[in-house]
Amino acid sequence: MSEKVFQAGITRESGYLYFLDKKGFICKVKMARGHGGSKPSPARIMQTNIIRQPGFLYYVDKGGDVSMVKMSRSGRKKQSVNKKVARKKTLIESNP
């Protein structure tokens, strides 16, 4: 499950998306509705000094605190390069 990393205690406003940027700031941006208009720039709210770990998703939870959870990597697994090369050779050899 998730683990709290930083207690910020931010009061969230409706209509805004809250996220943690690459530099460790908690930012908010107005949610996009429809296809028109330009992208609004995010406003920095608070600095957290969090050092991100690879493979984890960082988000602002309902309580206004920063939490992290391990990313689920599902989907089709990639084939190795050796299997692809061997498969191509057999297809070429079978079709003279």
CORZI-V275752 format. One record per helix or strand. SS is the DSSP state (alpha for helix, beta for strand). FROM is the first residue (numbers start at 1). LEN is the number of residues. If there is no record, write none. Layout:
ss: {SS	SS}
from: {FROM	FROM}
len: {LEN	LEN}
This chain:
ss: {beta	beta	beta	beta	beta	beta	alpha}
from: {3	16	25	43	56	66	81}
len: {4	5	6	5	5	5	14}
